[in-house]
């Protein structure tokens, strides 16, 4: 009984601490596909592809910048990658299904970027009208 109470208190303290001291995690953007296309077209935003090189080589979106999650996760490579991204633009991150975009969104958000991870993956973005690179 005492152990249950202790575990409950410990879980409560841990959960409350996360909310008080941690940054809000990135969430999938609520921007519509039309808004995303418009922001990209008007130069207000950039599109980054956080899939891996082999996925990129199999096909990628026109105008996207490759920033594989495997490289964003490495402290020694992160500063070089961040130099490619302006802080005054929206950063739309996409992957195959939305999960990696969220994880990379957390990394970019922690570094001061307005990142908006996309829930639709590469195939869905093609179907929605974003162009495939030649």
HUPE-V589143 format. One record per helix or strand. SS is the DSSP state (hx for helix, st for strand). FROM is the first residue (numbers start at 0). TO is the last residue. Records with the same first field share a line. If there is no record, write none. Layout:
# HUPE-V589143
SS: FROM-TO ; FROM-TO
This chain:
# HUPE-V589143
hx: 1-20 ; 32-40 ; 52-57 ; 68-71 ; 74-81 ; 98-109 ; 121-126
st: 44-48 ; 60-60 ; 64-65 ; 89-93 ; 113-116 ; 131-131
